[in-house]
Amino acid sequence: MKLPILALVLSALPALGGSLPTTTPQITIYTSYQHDLSDVVEKSMQAELASIMEPVGFELEWRSLEAPNESRVASEIVVLTFRGKCDAQGLTLASHENAGLGWTHLSDGEILPFAEVDCDRVRMLVQNDLFRLPPMERAKALGRAMARVTAHELYHILAHTMRHGSGLSKPAYSPQELLADEFLFDQRETKALRRPAKTASPKKPAIGSESASPVMSYQ
């Protein structure tokens, strides 16, 4: 994982009890993919995540971790790694085990701006339901599912909390929730994102950081 991006300038989000900035806070997401991501899945994921974060008041900017580093100012910077195969090709009808779909990293109890999404586990969870969709819709649906797991991890990072709620920050998802037409943060989660429990800190993460409790799957 490349670390030079941590030198980018961070302007802190409002502390508890503070007021929202007059401009829309911009979240810059640096992505790294273990395997190539199809355009349909990527566009669907980004569109769904934008629709999830818009009611909260956040604007997202996507950049590749492999792209040349540039000095930028953002309300928050997140590094997001996608593990496994992130496309809807080669689906099989099979059962799945309850397992972590994504996780956020910690160091000495500090929530770091690093998260991971396990595409293989997301695919395995929703693949039986994807078979019920027309082939042309499966990639879009998978992108929507990936966006919701990503939103869960962003919640931990941006709200600076490892607590779970009853909306998108709930501790476990069903296939139906990941593929539903709409799945958003609830009122309490939205409030936590707008009033984070702790001011963002651009600390350099420690090598060998631990992983926080992941969002799980269930039938």
C-alpha positions as CSV (number, residue, x, y, z in Angstrom):
1,M,0.0,0.0,0.0
2,K,1.3,3.4,-0.9
3,L,1.5,5.9,1.9
4,P,2.6,9.2,0.3
5,I,-1.0,10.3,-0.2
6,L,-1.1,10.9,3.6
7,A,0.8,14.0,2.9
8,L,-2.2,15.5,1.2
9,V,-3.8,18.4,3.2
10,L,-6.7,17.6,5.4
11,S,-9.2,20.1,6.7
12,A,-11.0,18.7,9.8
13,L,-14.6,17.9,9.8
14,P,-16.7,19.8,12.5
15,A,-16.3,18.5,16.0
16,L,-19.1,17.4,18.2
17,G,-21.5,20.3,18.6
18,G,-20.0,22.3,15.8
19,S,-21.8,23.5,12.7
20,L,-21.7,22.2,9.2
21,P,-19.4,24.0,6.8
22,T,-21.0,26.3,4.3
23,T,-19.7,24.3,1.4
24,T,-20.3,20.6,0.8
25,P,-17.6,18.5,2.4
26,Q,-15.6,16.6,-0.2
27,I,-14.5,13.0,0.5
28,T,-11.6,11.9,-1.7
29,I,-11.6,8.1,-2.1
30,Y,-8.4,6.5,-3.3
31,T,-9.1,3.1,-4.7
32,S,-6.9,0.0,-5.3
33,Y,-8.3,-3.1,-7.0
34,Q,-6.8,-6.6,-6.7
35,H,-8.4,-7.4,-10.1
36,D,-9.7,-5.2,-12.9
37,L,-13.2,-3.9,-12.3
38,S,-15.7,-3.8,-15.1
39,D,-17.0,-0.3,-16.0
40,V,-20.6,-1.2,-15.4
41,V,-19.9,-2.4,-11.8
42,E,-17.6,0.6,-11.1
43,K,-20.1,3.2,-12.4
44,S,-23.0,1.5,-10.5
45,M,-21.1,1.4,-7.3
46,Q,-20.0,5.0,-7.5
47,A,-23.5,6.2,-8.5
48,E,-25.1,4.3,-5.6
49,L,-22.6,5.5,-3.1
50,A,-23.1,9.1,-4.2
51,S,-26.9,8.7,-3.7
52,I,-26.2,7.3,-0.2
53,M,-23.9,10.1,0.8
54,E,-25.8,13.0,-0.8
55,P,-28.5,13.2,1.9
56,V,-25.7,13.3,4.5
57,G,-24.2,16.3,2.8
58,F,-21.0,14.7,1.5
59,E,-19.6,14.9,-2.0
60,L,-17.3,12.1,-3.3
61,E,-14.3,12.3,-5.5
62,W,-12.8,9.0,-6.8
63,R,-9.1,8.7,-7.6
64,S,-6.8,5.7,-8.2
65,L,-4.1,4.9,-5.7
66,E,-1.9,4.1,-8.6
67,A,-2.3,7.5,-10.2
68,P,0.5,10.1,-9.8
69,N,0.2,11.9,-6.4
70,E,-1.0,15.4,-6.4
71,S,-1.4,17.9,-3.6
72,R,-5.1,18.4,-2.8
73,V,-7.3,19.7,-0.1
74,A,-10.2,17.6,1.1
75,S,-12.5,17.3,4.1
76,E,-11.4,13.7,4.5
77,I,-9.3,11.2,2.6
78,V,-10.0,7.5,2.6
79,V,-8.0,4.6,1.0
80,L,-10.3,1.8,-0.2
81,T,-9.0,-1.6,-1.3
82,F,-11.1,-4.1,-3.1
83,R,-10.1,-7.7,-2.7
84,G,-11.0,-10.6,-5.0
85,K,-13.1,-10.6,-8.2
86,C,-15.4,-7.5,-8.4
87,D,-17.6,-8.5,-11.4
88,A,-20.7,-10.5,-12.1
89,Q,-19.1,-13.0,-14.5
90,G,-18.8,-16.7,-13.6
91,L,-21.6,-16.8,-11.0
92,T,-22.6,-20.1,-9.6
93,L,-25.5,-21.3,-7.5
94,A,-24.0,-22.1,-4.1
95,S,-24.5,-21.6,-0.4
96,H,-22.3,-19.2,1.5
97,E,-20.8,-19.0,5.0
98,N,-21.4,-16.1,7.3
99,A,-18.2,-14.0,6.8
100,G,-16.9,-10.5,6.9
101,L,-17.7,-8.5,3.8
102,G,-15.6,-5.4,4.6
103,W,-13.5,-4.0,7.4
104,T,-11.8,-0.8,8.6
105,H,-8.3,-0.6,10.1
106,L,-7.3,0.5,13.6
107,S,-4.0,1.4,15.2
108,D,-3.8,1.8,19.0
109,G,-7.5,2.2,19.1
110,E,-7.5,4.9,16.5
111,I,-9.7,4.5,13.4
112,L,-7.6,4.8,10.3
113,P,-8.7,6.1,6.9
114,F,-8.1,2.6,5.4
115,A,-10.9,0.2,4.6
116,E,-11.2,-3.0,2.6
117,V,-14.1,-4.7,0.7
118,D,-14.0,-8.4,-0.1
119,C,-15.7,-8.7,-3.5
120,D,-15.5,-12.5,-3.5
121,R,-17.6,-12.7,-0.3
122,V,-20.0,-10.0,-1.5
123,R,-20.5,-12.0,-4.8
124,M,-21.0,-15.2,-2.9
125,L,-23.6,-13.7,-0.6
126,V,-25.7,-12.2,-3.5
127,Q,-25.0,-14.5,-6.4
128,N,-28.2,-16.7,-6.0
129,D,-30.3,-13.6,-6.0
130,L,-28.4,-12.2,-9.0
131,F,-29.4,-15.2,-11.0
132,R,-33.0,-14.1,-10.7
133,L,-32.1,-10.9,-12.6
134,P,-31.7,-10.4,-16.3
135,P,-28.0,-10.8,-17.3
136,M,-27.7,-7.2,-18.2
137,E,-28.8,-6.1,-14.7
138,R,-26.5,-8.3,-12.7
139,A,-23.4,-6.1,-12.9
140,K,-25.4,-3.0,-11.8
141,A,-26.9,-4.9,-8.9
142,L,-23.4,-6.1,-7.8
143,G,-22.1,-2.6,-7.9
144,R,-25.0,-1.5,-5.8
145,A,-24.2,-4.2,-3.2
146,M,-20.5,-3.2,-3.1
147,A,-21.5,0.4,-2.6
148,R,-23.5,-0.5,0.5
149,V,-20.6,-2.4,2.1
150,T,-18.4,0.5,1.2
151,A,-20.8,2.9,2.8
152,H,-20.7,0.9,6.0
153,E,-16.9,1.2,6.2
154,L,-17.1,4.9,5.4
155,Y,-19.5,5.4,8.3
156,H,-16.9,4.0,10.7
157,I,-14.2,6.3,9.3
158,L,-16.2,9.5,8.8
159,A,-18.2,9.2,12.1
160,H,-15.1,8.1,14.0
161,T,-16.9,5.3,15.7
162,M,-17.0,1.5,15.7
163,R,-20.5,1.4,17.0
164,H,-23.2,0.0,14.7
165,G,-26.7,1.2,14.0
166,S,-29.9,0.0,12.4
167,G,-29.4,1.4,8.9
168,L,-26.4,1.0,6.6
169,S,-24.1,0.8,9.7
170,K,-25.9,-2.4,11.0
171,P,-23.4,-5.2,11.8
172,A,-24.8,-7.7,9.2
173,Y,-26.5,-7.6,5.9
174,S,-28.8,-10.0,4.1
175,P,-28.6,-10.5,0.3
176,Q,-32.0,-8.8,-0.1
177,E,-30.7,-5.7,1.8
178,L,-27.6,-5.4,-0.4
179,L,-29.7,-5.7,-3.6
180,A,-32.8,-3.6,-2.5
181,D,-33.9,-0.6,-4.6
182,E,-33.0,1.6,-1.6
183,F,-31.0,1.2,1.5
184,L,-29.8,4.3,3.3
185,F,-28.4,5.6,6.6
186,D,-31.1,6.1,9.2
187,Q,-31.6,9.4,11.1
188,R,-29.2,8.6,13.9
189,E,-26.4,7.4,11.6
190,T,-26.8,10.6,9.4
191,K,-26.5,12.7,12.6
192,A,-23.4,10.8,13.6
193,L,-21.8,11.5,10.2
194,R,-22.7,15.2,10.3
195,R,-21.4,15.5,13.9
196,P,-18.5,13.1,14.2
197,A,-17.5,12.0,17.6
198,K,-13.9,13.0,17.1
199,T,-12.2,15.6,14.9
200,A,-10.4,14.0,12.0
201,S,-6.6,13.5,12.5
202,P,-4.2,13.1,9.6
203,K,-2.0,10.7,11.6
204,K,0.3,8.4,9.7
205,P,-1.0,4.9,10.4
206,A,1.3,2.4,12.1
207,I,2.6,-0.5,10.1
208,G,0.8,-3.7,10.9
209,S,-2.4,-2.0,12.0
210,E,-5.2,-4.3,13.3
211,S,-8.6,-4.7,11.7
212,A,-11.8,-3.6,13.3
213,S,-14.9,-5.9,13.6
214,P,-16.1,-6.4,10.1
215,V,-19.6,-6.0,8.6
216,M,-20.9,-9.6,8.3
217,S,-23.4,-11.4,6.1
218,Y,-26.4,-13.5,7.0
219,Q,-29.2,-15.3,5.1
